[in-house]
Amino acid sequence: MACCGNQRAAARRATTTFAPTTVHSAPRRTTEAAVYVRYVYAGEVAVRGAISGRVYYFTSAGSTLVARSDARVLVASGQFVAVA
C-alpha cells in the first residue's frame, strides 16, 4: 500500500507556472466626440458606460452628454435615444 507521504513529496517537487493577468478596473479615458442621449422612460437612472466606464446620470426631463462609443451601446439597448 502506497503511503500518503510519497504523494505529498511528489507534489512538493512538482513545479507550477503562474502567468499573472492584468485586470483593468479603472475606467478608460477616451478622447472621442460626445453626443447627447435621452432616457426614454419616466424617472431617473444612473448607468456606467460599457466602453469608457464613466457613470452617466439621466432623467426623463433632459438629455446627458455621453461619449460616442457609450452612446452606441445605450441606444442599442432601446432605453435611450440620441438627440440631434
Backbone hydrogen bonds, N-H to C=O, Kabsch-Sander energy under -0.5 kcal/mol:
donor,donor_aa,acceptor,acceptor_aa,energy
6,N,3,C,-0.8
7,Q,3,C,-0.9
8,R,4,C,-2.3
9,A,5,G,-2.3
10,A,6,N,-2.0
11,A,7,Q,-2.0
12,R,8,R,-2.0
13,R,9,A,-1.6
14,A,10,A,-1.4
23,V,21,T,-0.5
24,H,22,T,-0.5
25,S,23,V,-0.9
35,V,66,V,-3.0
36,Y,83,V,-0.5
37,V,64,T,-2.6
38,R,81,V,-2.9
39,Y,59,T,-0.6
39,Y,62,G,-0.6
40,V,79,Q,-2.4
45,V,58,F,-2.3
47,V,56,Y,-2.8
49,G,47,V,-0.5
49,G,54,R,-3.9
53,G,49,G,-1.3
56,Y,47,V,-3.4
56,Y,54,R,-0.5
58,F,45,V,-3.2
60,S,43,G,-1.5
62,G,59,T,-1.0
64,T,37,V,-2.8
66,V,35,V,-3.3
68,R,33,A,-2.5
71,A,67,A,-2.6
72,R,68,R,-1.9
73,V,69,S,-1.1
74,L,70,D,-2.5
75,V,71,A,-2.9
76,A,72,R,-1.9
77,S,73,V,-1.0
77,S,74,L,-0.7
78,G,75,V,-1.4
79,Q,74,L,-0.7
80,F,74,L,-0.6
81,V,38,R,-2.3
83,V,36,Y,-2.8
84,A,82,A,-0.5
